[in-house]
Amino acid sequence: MSFLTPHPVLPPRQGKRSKKIKMKAAAMMALPLLASAASETPNFLFLLADDMGWGDVGYNKDYYQPGAGGADWTVNPPRTPNLDAITSAEGTMLFKRMYAGSAVCSPTRSSILSGRTPQRECIDGAEGCGQEPAWSCYDKLPFPKTTFTVAEAAKEKGYATFFAGKWHLGDFWIKGEPPTYPMKKWPSSHPGQHGFDVWHATEASAESSTTNCGCVPEWKMEGQGCITGTGEWERSALECTNYWFYADDKPAPKCMEPATTDRGCVANLTEKITGDDSLHILQQFENFLGNKTQDQPFLAALFLHTNHVPHYALPEWYHAYNDTFGNPAGNYLGTISQMDYAIGQLWNLLKAKNLDENTLLWFTADNGAHSLHSDLRPGGQNSASNGLRQCKASLFEGGIREPGFIRWPSKIKGHQQTNHTTCTVDFLPTVLDILDIEYPNPSWAMDGVSILSMLNGTSPLEGTPRQILGFAQSGQHAMINDTGSAVWKIVESPAQGQCPIMLPPFKSGEEGPFLFRLDVDGTESKDLCASEKVICDQMKAALADFKDSVQNSRTEESGCAEKSVPRIEIKPRAQPEASVAGVQIVEKVSKTCLSVSKVGAHHVLALAPCTAAAANGWEVSDSGEVTNLAFPSLSFSTEMKVGTEDNIIMLEKSPK
């Protein structure tokens, strides 16, 4: 895939690229030029890498040495000449404090689409499946149809929309798995249901090379075979991971709805991917550009699979160079360099089609590096993060602080860089601001903010405060407050993540909270909660408000969670009559008591002011049966279940 304008590309050590790919490139170059840079309407292109540490790029020379934990570490980045060139080019703004919306993949993808903390959409963790075939796995966290997306926003302004790569936000069709509450409402969730006209996607993770080689037995024997991690071509394959898309160019209306999308709505790729997965995604993007109306602006999301496991490099990239330790680049560093080559080709493509000038290209990664085993990341977790604390799945900095830049030459003057705190949730608000679109649900919580004024130079790059930024992940919580003069972060119940050890001074299982000032302590090594008690208390209160806001969003906004039944506290009765024992059952929010009154032949159960009357009194048996003292014949029926926990009764409807 060679284009007209040369850019620095790391030359593979083993020969040239295949003739087949060169022929494809020539065919793509024959396409006419698209919308010119003179157009006032920008294009939007979000490019997302997978499992990439803050130190997994060549251009980042910000080294925390010694790193988190207090030990020196070895600088050992992959070679990324194309990313290095883009970030240093005029028209690019480098963000040195770019955050993923979460410490794992599915939630960050949700944050890009919605502009909101992903837990508001009940995207609480990574979907399952790994590299399993789509027909045998079940993604139980569908993206809610109720939530407005950035693709839907672009379509309001007549944009063509496109998605390619890793979706990981629900099943592409209804599969009949016993549903979770969200799956009852949205049993399928594919990109087309959320605003993308054209899509070409995997449900979950995929190999970085010869992606679908295991889908047809004969493909292992065709051509050079498959890539399985040895650094050479093999006649074996991994399990079948494949791409899916609409079965018809004009899908039936039922295929656009979560409740009616069946297996006939979608089809899978029947051609073998013979090389790099990122180049395959780029090929689909170029096809999209060629097929859409030529003067129509576009919004595209390219969610790459690299560098998620299995990140197996093609031989020419596995052996492309030696790392700091004298070893071959291998499957971790080599695959990132392989992806970097594809990103260079993407830049060439935009230039060749006269799209570079007026396309807002946003690049970052979905979460930090995985370094659980020493052979996954040469140099270890500090090398992957340039010394930041922890890694993927942890809300310490190594799990959420990412490489990131925005390129938009028509608005960004010269080369710029900033330490301003930015996050993937900012993409949707920025697009809305540029397109002058009002968010359709103004009462809903919005975590992202527009950064248009920074991009076009109307607000300063440093010293600008941002809206407080909250994170949640598997029992962990964190919040960042960039005041413009200081960057504060509070962390509760931090986790080790997918790296070998929890770096000192912290230990797994500690609840905290811990307070850090990131602008002077990037490795989160000094807890300031005691010395900065006022700030710590303020941020604890803000974090508590954030948790309440997220819960409200789940039940009252996106509707992805069922409203919980109030927790009811058992308390000794206030001034009980001498002849009446028992307890009161108090609803904790309203401070009212569960009471019984008789209306005609019926008993009415209600919350009422707490008094010493027998109707407010209850007896709880060892088996959990609850009986009213004024009306002994009244006890909870089999339609209710009562559980006790730490002196609390929880009343829930029993399953039918």
MARLUM-607059 format. One record per residue (C-alpha): y, x, z; residue number from 1. Coordinates in Angstrom, 2 decimals. Each point is the difference from the previous one (the first is absolute). Layout:
BEGIN
PT       py       px       pz  num
PT        Y        X        Z  NUM
...
END
This chain:
BEGIN
PT       py       px       pz  num
PT     0.00     0.00     0.00    1
PT     2.65     2.45    -1.18    2
PT     3.54    -1.33    -0.46    3
PT     3.06     1.28    -1.81    4
PT     2.01     1.29     2.95    5
PT    -1.74     2.87     1.78    6
PT    -0.12     0.09     3.80    7
PT    -1.61     2.51     2.31    8
PT    -3.71    -0.77     0.08    9
PT    -2.60     1.98     1.88   10
PT    -2.33     1.30    -2.74   11
PT    -3.68    -0.75     0.60   12
PT    -2.06     3.16     0.18   13
PT    -2.96    -1.31    -1.98   14
PT     0.89    -0.75    -3.57   15
PT     2.00    -2.80    -1.53   16
PT     0.01    -3.73     0.63   17
PT    -2.39    -2.09    -2.03   18
PT     0.66    -0.88    -3.60   19
PT    -0.51    -3.66     0.84   20
PT     2.94     0.03     2.42   21
PT     2.20     1.81    -2.51   22
PT    -0.69    -2.67    -2.59   23
PT     0.97    -2.69     2.49   24
PT     3.22     1.83     0.71   25
PT     0.86     0.18    -3.68   26
PT    -0.59    -3.70    -0.35   27
PT     2.23    -0.75     2.96   28
PT     2.77     2.17    -1.37   29
PT     0.07    -2.13    -3.14   30
PT     1.30    -2.97     1.99   31
PT     3.69    -0.83    -0.59   32
PT     2.64     0.85     2.56   33
PT     0.66    -2.70     2.56   34
PT     3.14    -1.12     1.84   35
PT     2.69     2.66    -0.24   36
PT     1.74     1.71     2.87   37
PT     3.16    -1.88    -0.93   38
PT    -1.46    -3.21     1.38   39
PT     1.66    -1.21     3.19   40
PT    -3.25    -1.50     1.29   41
PT    -2.17     2.67     1.63   42
PT    -3.76     0.24    -0.10   43
PT    -1.94     0.46     3.24   44
PT    -3.07     2.19     0.39   45
PT    -1.69     0.50     3.37   46
PT    -2.45     2.92     0.00   47
PT    -2.23     0.16     3.07   48
PT    -2.37     2.83     0.90   49
PT    -2.86    -0.55     2.47   50
PT    -0.70     1.93     3.22   51
PT     2.58     2.72    -0.61   52
PT     1.45     2.12     2.77   53
PT     3.65     0.99     0.33   54
PT    -1.13     3.56    -0.75   55
PT    -2.15    -0.93    -3.01   56
PT     2.73     0.86    -2.54   57
PT     1.25     3.36    -1.12   58
PT     3.71    -0.80     0.22   59
PT     0.07    -0.75     3.74   60
PT     0.98     3.24     1.68   61
PT     0.91    -1.66     3.31   62
PT    -2.60     1.61     2.24   63
PT    -0.33    -0.84     3.69   64
PT    -1.26     3.36     1.26   65
PT    -1.58     0.03     2.51   66
PT    -1.25    -3.46    -0.77   67
PT    -0.91    -2.96     2.15   68
PT    -2.26     1.21     2.79   69
PT     1.87     3.29     0.25   70
PT    -2.21     2.09    -2.30   71
PT     0.95     1.88    -3.13   72
PT    -1.58    -1.29    -3.19   73
PT    -0.51     1.29    -3.53   74
PT     2.22    -1.25    -2.81   75
PT    -2.41    -1.10    -2.73   76
PT     1.50    -2.64    -2.29   77
PT    -1.45    -1.18    -3.29   78
PT     1.81     1.09    -3.13   79
PT     2.18    -2.88    -1.20   80
PT     2.38     1.40    -2.63   81
PT     0.82    -3.40    -1.49   82
PT     0.90    -1.65     3.29   83
PT     1.97     3.14     0.85   84
PT     1.92    -0.27    -3.27   85
PT     0.77    -3.71     0.36   86
PT     1.23     0.31     3.58   87
PT     2.37     2.83    -0.91   88
PT     1.32    -1.62    -3.20   89
PT     3.40    -1.60    -0.42   90
PT    -0.27    -3.74     0.39   91
PT    -2.52     0.27     2.85   92
PT     0.59    -0.65     3.70   93
PT    -2.48     1.71     2.33   94
PT    -0.70    -1.88     3.23   95
PT    -1.05     2.38     2.75   96
PT    -0.70    -2.81     2.44   97
PT    -1.94    -2.52    -2.09   98
PT    -2.46    -2.20     1.89   99
PT    -3.00    -1.99    -1.08  100
PT    -0.11    -3.56     1.32  101
PT    -3.19     0.82     1.88  102
PT    -2.39     2.81     0.87  103
PT    -2.73    -1.45    -2.27  104
PT    -0.13    -1.24    -3.55  105
PT    -0.16    -3.82    -0.31  106
PT     2.93    -0.65     2.37  107
PT     2.31     2.41    -1.82  108
PT    -0.80    -1.73    -3.31  109
PT     0.96    -3.28     1.62  110
PT     3.30     1.47     1.21  111
PT     0.95     1.07    -3.53  112
PT    -0.57    -3.50    -1.36  113
PT     1.60    -1.91     2.87  114
PT     2.73     2.19     1.52  115
PT    -1.50    -0.86     3.38  116
PT    -2.10     1.61     2.68  117
PT    -3.53    -0.70    -1.32  118
PT    -1.21    -1.64     3.22  119
PT     2.33    -2.89    -0.81  120
PT    -2.45    -0.75    -2.83  121
PT    -3.07     0.69     2.21  122
PT    -0.73     3.16    -1.98  123
PT    -0.90     1.71     3.26  124
PT    -2.18     2.85    -1.27  125
PT    -1.76     1.42    -3.00  126
PT    -2.18    -2.41    -1.94  127
PT    -3.69     0.80    -0.06  128
PT    -2.21     0.89    -2.96  129
PT     0.87     3.64    -0.60  130
PT    -1.40     0.74    -3.47  131
PT    -2.50    -2.89    -0.03  132
PT    -0.22    -2.15    -3.12  133
PT     2.35    -2.99     0.18  134
PT    -2.87    -2.49    -0.27  135
PT    -1.68     1.29     3.16  136
PT     2.95     0.47     2.33  137
PT     2.42    -2.36     1.67  138
PT     3.67     0.71     0.65  139
PT     0.80    -2.21     2.96  140
PT     3.76     0.57     0.15  141
PT     1.52    -1.89    -2.96  142
PT     3.70     0.37    -0.68  143
PT     1.52    -3.43     0.79  144
PT     1.01    -2.12    -2.96  145
PT     2.87    -1.27     2.15  146
PT     1.76     3.38     0.13  147
PT     2.60     0.78    -2.65  148
PT    -0.65     3.26    -1.86  149
PT     2.10     2.52    -1.87  150
PT    -1.90    -0.86    -3.20  151
PT     0.92    -3.67     0.38  152
PT     3.61     1.05     0.51  153
PT     0.02     2.00    -3.23  154
PT    -1.51    -2.88    -1.93  155
PT     2.91    -2.19     1.08  156
PT     2.21     2.30    -2.07  157
PT    -2.29     0.00    -3.04  158
PT    -1.80     3.29     0.70  159
PT    -3.44     0.85    -1.30  160
PT    -2.19     0.98     2.95  161
PT    -3.03     2.27     0.19  162
PT    -2.42     1.28     2.61  163
PT    -2.63     2.72    -0.36  164
PT    -2.18     1.87     2.48  165
PT    -1.13    -0.73     3.54  166
PT     0.76    -3.56     1.16  167
PT    -1.84    -0.26     3.37  168
PT     1.65    -3.31     0.90  169
PT    -2.79    -2.52    -0.45  170
PT    -2.90    -1.09    -2.18  171
PT     0.65    -0.39    -3.72  172
PT    -2.07    -3.20    -0.05  173
PT    -1.58    -2.38     2.49  174
PT    -3.25     1.56     1.18  175
PT    -1.21    -2.43     2.65  176
PT     0.06     2.32     2.99  177
PT     0.36    -1.84     3.35  178
PT     3.79    -0.03     0.20  179
PT     2.49     1.28     2.50  180
PT     2.96    -2.28     0.68  181
PT     2.10     1.59    -2.80  182
PT    -2.96    -0.19    -2.41  183
PT    -0.29    -3.73     0.63  184
PT     3.51    -0.34    -1.39  185
PT    -0.17     2.71    -2.67  186
PT    -3.65     0.70    -0.92  187
PT     1.15     2.15    -2.91  188
PT     2.99     2.28    -0.41  189
PT     0.63     2.03    -3.15  190
PT     3.24     1.47    -1.40  191
PT     0.48    -2.86    -2.46  192
PT     0.33    -2.47     2.86  193
PT     2.92     1.98     1.40  194
PT     2.25     0.44    -3.01  195
PT    -1.64     2.61    -2.24  196
PT    -0.35    -1.21    -3.60  197
PT    -2.45     2.73    -0.96  198
PT    -2.30     1.86     2.38  199
PT    -2.81     2.52    -0.19  200
PT    -1.27     0.73     3.49  201
PT    -2.80     0.93     2.36  202
PT    -0.54    -2.11     3.08  203
PT    -0.19     3.05     2.26  204
PT    -0.33     3.78    -0.18  205
PT    -1.33     1.96    -2.95  206
PT    -0.93     3.52    -1.01  207
PT     2.75     2.18    -1.46  208
PT    -2.14     1.06    -2.99  209
PT    -2.45    -1.86    -2.27  210
PT     0.75    -3.02     2.14  211
PT    -2.55    -2.51    -1.29  212
PT    -2.72     2.44    -1.06  213
PT    -2.55    -1.65     2.28  214
PT     0.41    -3.46    -1.50  215
PT    -2.37     0.49    -2.96  216
PT    -3.10     2.20     0.44  217
PT     0.32     1.45    -3.50  218
PT     3.51     1.27     0.66  219
PT    -1.36     2.79     2.19  220
PT    -1.67     1.44    -3.09  221
PT     2.86    -0.55    -2.43  222
PT     2.34     2.86    -0.86  223
PT     0.45     2.46     2.83  224
PT    -1.30    -2.44     2.63  225
PT     1.81    -0.85     3.24  226
PT     1.98     1.68     2.78  227
PT    -1.59    -0.13     3.46  228
PT     1.82     2.70     1.97  229
PT    -1.77     3.23    -0.93  230
PT     2.81     1.32    -2.18  231
PT    -2.25    -0.34    -3.06  232
PT    -1.21    -2.78    -2.28  233
PT    -3.17    -1.70     1.23  234
PT    -2.61    -2.45    -1.31  235
PT     0.38    -2.11     3.15  236
PT     2.65    -2.50     1.07  237
PT     1.53    -1.73     2.97  238
PT    -0.30    -3.75     0.52  239
PT     1.70    -2.32    -2.47  240
PT     3.73    -0.37     0.58  241
PT     1.71    -1.72    -2.89  242
PT     3.26    -1.44    -1.24  243
PT     0.59    -3.74    -0.32  244
PT     2.52    -2.14    -1.86  245
PT     0.42    -3.50    -1.40  246
PT    -2.93    -1.04    -2.17  247
PT     2.43    -1.62    -2.45  248
PT     3.40     1.09    -1.21  249
PT     1.25    -3.46     0.92  250
PT    -1.79    -0.84     3.24  251
PT    -0.68    -3.62     0.89  252
PT     2.24    -1.53     2.70  253
PT    -2.92     0.01     2.44  254
PT    -0.13     3.79    -0.26  255
PT     3.49     0.25     1.46  256
PT    -0.87    -1.82     3.22  257
PT    -1.83     1.49     3.01  258
PT    -2.10    -3.13     0.57  259
PT    -1.30    -0.28    -3.57  260
PT    -0.36     3.54    -1.38  261
PT    -3.70     0.39    -0.82  262
PT    -2.03     2.84    -1.49  263
PT     0.68    -1.25    -3.52  264
PT     3.70     0.71     0.44  265
PT    -0.45     3.77     0.10  266
PT    -1.84     2.67    -1.97  267
PT    -0.79     3.65     0.67  268
PT     0.39     3.11    -2.11  269
PT    -2.94     0.64    -2.32  270
PT     1.09     3.45    -1.17  271
PT    -0.77     3.21     1.84  272
PT     2.97     1.85     1.49  273
PT    -0.73     3.54    -1.11  274
PT     2.64     1.93     1.91  275
PT     2.84    -0.35     2.48  276
PT     0.55    -3.38     1.65  277
PT     3.79     0.43     0.22  278
PT     0.18     0.59    -3.75  279
PT    -2.05    -3.17    -0.48  280
PT     2.59    -1.94     2.00  281
PT     2.77     1.61    -2.04  282
PT    -1.78    -1.06    -3.20  283
PT     0.02    -3.63     1.17  284
PT     3.71     0.25     0.81  285
PT     0.74     1.32    -3.45  286
PT    -2.01    -2.81    -1.55  287
PT     2.09    -2.45     2.02  288
PT     3.23     1.58    -1.28  289
PT    -1.23    -0.27    -3.57  290
PT    -1.08    -3.62     0.31  291
PT     2.99    -1.54     1.76  292
PT     3.18    -1.12    -1.74  293
PT     1.82     3.21    -0.87  294
PT     3.40    -0.81     1.56  295
PT    -1.48    -1.67     3.07  296
PT     0.54     1.90     3.27  297
PT    -3.06     0.65     2.12  298
PT    -1.16     0.40     3.57  299
PT    -3.24     1.95     0.34  300
PT    -2.06     1.11     2.99  301
PT    -2.38     2.90    -0.57  302
PT    -2.10     0.41     3.15  303
PT    -2.03     3.16    -0.54  304
PT    -3.37     0.64     1.68  305
PT     0.63     3.70     0.58  306
PT    -0.35     1.50     2.58  307
PT    -2.28    -2.49     1.76  308
PT    -3.65     1.00     0.37  309
PT    -1.97     0.56    -2.13  310
PT     2.70     2.24    -1.47  311
PT    -2.21     2.01    -2.32  312
PT     1.82     2.29    -2.42  313
PT    -0.87     0.61    -3.62  314
PT    -1.40     3.53    -0.45  315
PT     3.19     1.31    -1.64  316
PT     1.99    -1.07     3.06  317
PT    -2.63     0.90     2.58  318
PT     0.21     3.60    -1.28  319
PT     3.64    -0.05    -1.16  320
PT     1.25     2.46     2.65  321
PT    -0.91     1.53     3.33  322
PT     1.58    -1.28     3.19  323
PT     1.60     2.04     2.77  324
PT    -3.43     0.88     1.38  325
PT    -1.26     1.30    -3.35  326
PT    -2.25    -3.00    -0.66  327
PT     0.02    -2.22    -3.08  328
PT     2.45    -2.88     0.14  329
PT    -3.03    -2.23     0.41  330
PT    -0.16    -3.74     0.44  331
PT     3.01    -0.50     2.27  332
PT     2.70     2.28    -1.37  333
PT    -1.40    -0.06    -3.52  334
PT     0.02    -3.79    -0.22  335
PT     3.62    -0.18     1.14  336
PT     0.89     2.52    -2.72  337
PT    -1.99    -2.15    -2.43  338
PT     2.11    -3.02     1.03  339
PT     3.16     2.08    -0.27  340
PT    -0.87     0.73    -3.63  341
PT    -0.22    -3.75    -0.66  342
PT     3.37    -0.54     1.70  343
PT     1.47     2.62    -2.31  344
PT    -1.38    -1.94    -2.95  345
PT     1.54    -3.18     1.39  346
PT     3.39     1.70     0.11  347
PT    -0.46     1.20    -3.57  348
PT    -0.95    -3.52    -1.03  349
PT     3.16    -1.49     1.50  350
PT     2.12     2.62    -1.75  351
PT    -1.78    -0.40    -3.32  352
PT     0.61    -3.76     0.07  353
PT     3.63     0.38     1.08  354
PT    -0.75    -1.66     3.35  355
PT     0.62     2.81     2.47  356
PT     3.75    -0.47     0.29  357
PT    -0.04    -3.62     1.15  358
PT    -3.35    -0.30     1.79  359
PT     0.04     0.04     3.78  360
PT    -3.12     2.04     0.76  361
PT    -1.03    -0.13     3.66  362
PT    -2.75     2.41     1.10  363
PT    -1.72     0.28     3.36  364
PT    -3.45    -0.34     1.61  365
PT    -1.67    -2.77     1.98  366
PT    -0.77     2.04     3.14  367
PT    -0.63     3.51     1.26  368
PT    -2.81     2.34    -0.89  369
PT    -3.60    -0.36     1.10  370
PT    -1.21     3.26     1.49  371
PT    -2.92    -1.14     2.10  372
PT    -2.28     2.74    -1.30  373
PT     1.02     3.58    -0.64  374
PT    -1.27    -0.13    -3.59  375
PT     2.27    -2.93    -0.81  376
PT     3.34     1.75     0.47  377
PT     0.02     3.81    -0.21  378
PT     2.27     1.19     2.79  379
PT    -0.53    -3.07     2.17  380
PT     2.18    -2.85     1.15  381
PT     3.16     2.04     0.69  382
PT    -0.16     1.52    -3.46  383
PT    -0.24    -3.47    -1.54  384
PT     3.04    -1.20     1.94  385
PT     2.10     3.21     0.14  386
PT    -0.49    -0.04     3.76  387
PT     0.60    -3.69     0.76  388
PT    -2.14    -1.62     2.69  389
PT    -3.33    -1.64    -0.96  390
PT    -0.95    -1.58    -3.33  391
PT    -1.12    -3.17    -1.75  392
PT    -0.59    -3.00     2.34  393
PT     2.32     1.36     2.70  394
PT     3.57    -1.21     0.58  395
PT     1.07     3.52     0.88  396
PT     2.05     1.56    -2.80  397
PT    -2.95     1.54    -1.84  398
PT    -1.37    -3.47    -0.69  399
PT     3.13    -1.66    -1.39  400
PT     2.59     2.59    -1.14  401
PT    -0.51     0.60    -3.71  402
PT     1.26     1.92    -2.99  403
PT     2.48    -2.19    -1.85  404
PT     2.70    -0.10    -2.63  405
PT     1.88    -2.47    -2.18  406
PT     0.99     0.92    -3.54  407
PT     2.67    -2.06    -1.79  408
PT     2.22     2.25    -2.11  409
PT     2.37    -2.79    -1.09  410
PT     1.07    -0.51     3.63  411
PT    -0.94     3.14     1.97  412
PT     2.50     2.66    -0.92  413
PT    -1.23     3.57     0.07  414
PT    -2.83     0.96     2.33  415
PT     0.15    -1.56     3.46  416
PT    -2.01     0.19     3.20  417
PT     0.26    -1.81     3.31  418
PT    -1.49    -0.12     3.49  419
PT     0.75    -3.72     0.25  420
PT    -2.97    -2.04     1.23  421
PT    -1.49    -2.00    -2.88  422
PT    -3.23    -1.98    -0.28  423
PT    -2.16    -1.80    -2.53  424
PT     1.30    -3.30     1.41  425
PT     3.37     0.90    -1.58  426
PT    -1.26    -0.39    -3.57  427
PT     0.23    -3.81    -0.20  428
PT     3.47    -0.29     1.60  429
PT     1.29     2.74    -2.31  430
PT    -1.34    -1.78    -3.08  431
PT     1.50    -3.31     1.20  432
PT     3.36     1.72     0.51  433
PT    -0.03     1.60    -3.45  434
PT    -0.98    -3.27    -1.70  435
PT     2.34    -2.12     2.16  436
PT    -2.80    -2.26     1.22  437
PT     0.09    -1.87     3.30  438
PT    -3.14     0.20     2.10  439
PT    -1.49    -3.51    -0.25  440
PT    -0.93    -0.22     3.71  441
PT     3.20     0.98     1.82  442
PT    -1.36    -1.01     3.41  443
PT    -2.98     2.37    -0.32  444
PT     0.01     3.42     1.61  445
PT     0.78     2.86    -2.39  446
PT    -0.75     3.58     1.06  447
PT     1.20     1.79    -3.11  448
PT     3.59     0.74    -0.97  449
PT     1.62     0.68    -3.35  450
PT     0.83     3.64    -0.64  451
PT     1.93    -0.69    -3.21  452
PT     3.26     1.25     1.52  453
PT    -1.62     3.37     0.68  454
PT    -1.42     0.22    -3.50  455
PT     3.28    -0.77    -1.74  456
PT     2.07     2.20     2.33  457
PT     2.05    -2.69     1.76  458
PT    -1.35     0.83     3.47  459
PT    -0.54     3.45     1.52  460
PT    -3.42     1.59    -0.18  461
PT     0.19     1.22     3.60  462
PT     1.23    -1.72     3.13  463
PT    -0.74    -3.53    -1.18  464
PT    -1.92    -2.08     2.56  465
PT    -2.81    -2.27    -1.15  466
PT    -1.62    -3.13     1.34  467
PT    -2.61     0.81     2.62  468
PT    -3.47     0.54    -1.48  469
PT    -3.22    -1.21     1.66  470
PT    -3.64     0.93    -0.57  471
PT    -3.33    -1.37     1.22  472
PT    -3.51     1.30    -0.61  473
PT    -3.27    -0.73     1.82  474
PT     1.56    -0.42     3.44  475
PT     2.64     2.68    -0.55  476
PT     3.68    -0.86    -0.21  477
PT     3.01     2.10    -0.92  478
PT     3.66    -0.49    -0.74  479
PT     2.59     2.27    -1.61  480
PT     3.72    -0.39     0.62  481
PT     2.13     2.14    -2.31  482
PT     3.49    -0.38     1.45  483
PT     1.59     2.34    -2.53  484
PT     0.57     2.65     2.66  485
PT    -3.52     0.08     1.49  486
PT    -3.48    -1.18    -1.00  487
PT    -1.89    -1.49     2.93  488
PT    -3.64    -1.02    -0.05  489
PT    -2.12    -1.76     2.59  490
PT    -3.80    -0.06    -0.22  491
PT    -2.44    -2.14     2.00  492
PT    -3.76     0.67     0.19  493
PT    -0.03     2.64    -2.75  494
PT    -3.31     0.80    -1.68  495
PT    -1.56     3.22    -1.22  496
PT    -0.46    -1.34    -3.52  497
PT    -2.30     1.46    -2.65  498
PT     0.36     3.62     1.05  499
PT    -2.23     2.22     2.14  500
PT     1.93     0.08     3.28  501
PT     2.80    -1.60     1.95  502
PT     2.54     2.79     0.22  503
PT     1.34     0.90     3.45  504
PT     1.79    -0.91     2.17  505
PT    -1.23    -3.53    -0.72  506
PT    -3.49    -1.35     0.54  507
PT    -1.86    -2.88    -1.60  508
PT     0.30    -3.18     2.02  509
PT     3.43     0.70     1.46  510
PT     2.18    -3.11    -0.18  511
PT     3.45     1.48     0.45  512
PT     2.49    -1.01    -1.10  513
PT     1.26     3.34    -1.28  514
PT     3.55     0.57    -1.20  515
PT     1.00     2.70    -2.49  516
PT     3.17     1.08    -1.73  517
PT    -1.31     0.82    -3.45  518
PT     3.08     1.75    -1.35  519
PT    -0.45     2.76     2.60  520
PT    -3.74    -0.35     0.72  521
PT    -1.77    -0.70    -3.26  522
PT    -3.41     0.82     1.47  523
PT     0.35    -2.65     2.75  524
PT    -0.76     2.54     2.68  525
PT     2.45    -0.97     2.76  526
PT    -0.19    -3.45     1.58  527
PT     3.51    -1.06     1.03  528
PT    -0.77    -3.34     1.66  529
PT     0.75     1.39     3.46  530
PT     3.11     2.00    -0.87  531
PT     1.42    -2.64    -2.37  532
PT    -1.02    -3.05     2.00  533
PT     2.76    -2.28    -1.30  534
PT    -0.92     0.66    -3.62  535
PT    -3.71    -0.26     0.80  536
PT     0.49    -3.38     1.68  537
PT     2.13    -1.24    -2.89  538
PT    -2.63     0.97    -2.52  539
PT    -2.82    -1.49     2.09  540
PT     1.90    -3.28     0.02  541
PT     0.63     0.22    -3.75  542
PT    -3.68     0.70    -0.58  543
PT    -0.97    -3.03     2.09  544
PT     2.38    -2.14    -2.08  545
PT    -1.53     1.44    -3.16  546
PT    -3.50    -0.98     1.12  547
PT     1.17    -3.55     0.74  548
PT     1.73    -0.18    -3.37  549
PT    -3.14     1.14    -1.81  550
PT    -2.09    -2.63     1.75  551
PT     2.51    -2.67    -0.95  552
PT    -0.11     1.16    -3.63  553
PT    -3.78    -0.30    -0.08  554
PT    -0.07    -3.61     1.19  555
PT     3.37    -1.42    -1.08  556
PT     0.91     1.93    -3.19  557
PT    -2.89     1.33    -2.07  558
PT    -2.45    -2.28     1.80  559
PT    -2.72     2.63    -0.06  560
PT    -0.96    -0.59     3.64  561
PT    -0.96    -3.11     1.88  562
PT     2.35    -1.03     2.75  563
PT    -1.43     1.14     3.28  564
PT    -0.64    -2.40     2.85  565
PT     2.32     0.66     2.96  566
PT    -1.47     2.14     2.75  567
PT    -0.15    -2.02     3.18  568
PT     0.18     1.60     3.41  569
PT    -1.91    -1.19     3.07  570
PT     2.17     0.02     3.12  571
PT    -0.44    -1.30     3.54  572
PT     1.47    -3.48     0.26  573
PT     3.56    -0.17     1.27  574
PT     0.09    -1.79     3.40  575
PT    -3.38    -1.64    -0.46  576
PT    -0.73    -3.14     1.97  577
PT    -2.19     0.74     3.00  578
PT    -2.84    -2.04    -1.35  579
PT     0.20     1.40    -3.54  580
PT    -1.05     3.53    -0.94  581
PT    -0.27     1.50    -3.49  582
PT     2.29     1.87    -2.34  583
PT     2.82    -0.67    -2.42  584
PT    -0.29     0.92    -3.66  585
PT     3.40     1.25    -1.13  586
PT     1.06     0.53    -3.62  587
PT     1.63     3.44     0.20  588
PT     2.88    -0.55    -2.40  589
PT     1.28    -3.44     1.03  590
PT    -1.07     0.38     3.66  591
PT    -1.38    -3.54    -0.11  592
PT    -3.31    -1.15     1.43  593
PT    -3.00    -1.59    -1.59  594
PT     0.02    -3.55     1.39  595
PT    -1.79    -3.32    -0.42  596
PT     1.39    -3.51     0.03  597
PT    -1.72    -3.32    -0.61  598
PT     1.32    -2.35    -2.67  599
PT    -1.97    -3.19    -0.08  600
PT    -3.64     0.91    -0.41  601
PT     0.82     3.50    -1.25  602
PT     0.64     3.34     1.66  603
PT     2.86     2.00    -1.57  604
PT    -0.09     3.80     0.26  605
PT     3.43     1.62    -0.25  606
PT     2.26     2.78     1.21  607
PT     2.34    -1.30     2.67  608
PT     2.21     1.31     2.80  609
PT    -2.05     1.72     2.68  610
PT    -0.30    -2.02     3.20  611
PT    -2.34    -0.26     2.97  612
PT    -1.50    -3.21    -1.35  613
PT    -3.75    -0.14    -0.37  614
PT     0.43    -0.68    -3.71  615
PT     1.31     3.56    -0.28  616
PT    -3.03     1.40     1.79  617
PT    -3.20     1.31    -1.53  618
PT    -3.31     1.36     1.14  619
PT    -1.66     2.73    -2.06  620
PT    -3.75     0.33     0.40  621
PT    -1.95     3.25    -0.34  622
PT    -1.16    -1.16    -3.41  623
PT     3.59    -0.47    -1.15  624
PT     0.05    -3.80     0.12  625
PT     3.46    -1.28     0.90  626
PT     0.33    -3.28     1.97  627
PT     3.17    -1.84     0.97  628
PT     0.39    -0.66     3.73  629
PT     1.68    -3.40    -0.41  630
PT    -2.51    -1.18    -2.56  631
PT    -3.36     1.64     0.84  632
PT    -1.66    -1.71    -2.92  633
PT     2.27     1.95    -2.37  634
PT    -1.18     3.43    -1.06  635
PT     0.38     1.92    -3.21  636
PT    -2.22    -1.42    -2.70  637
PT    -2.34     1.92    -2.26  638
PT     2.77     0.06    -2.59  639
PT     1.81     2.58     2.11  640
PT    -1.18     3.34     1.26  641
PT     1.39     1.77     3.03  642
PT    -0.18     3.73     0.60  643
PT     1.36     1.95     2.93  644
PT     1.47     3.48    -0.20  645
PT     1.98     1.69     2.74  646
PT     0.91    -3.29     1.67  647
PT     1.01    -1.55    -3.33  648
PT    -1.51    -3.03    -1.68  649
PT     0.12    -0.07    -3.80  650
PT    -0.48    -3.43    -1.58  651
PT    -1.15     0.04    -3.61  652
PT    -1.43    -2.54    -2.36  653
PT    -3.70     0.54    -0.38  654
PT    -1.38     0.69    -3.48  655
PT    -1.13    -3.14    -1.75  656
END
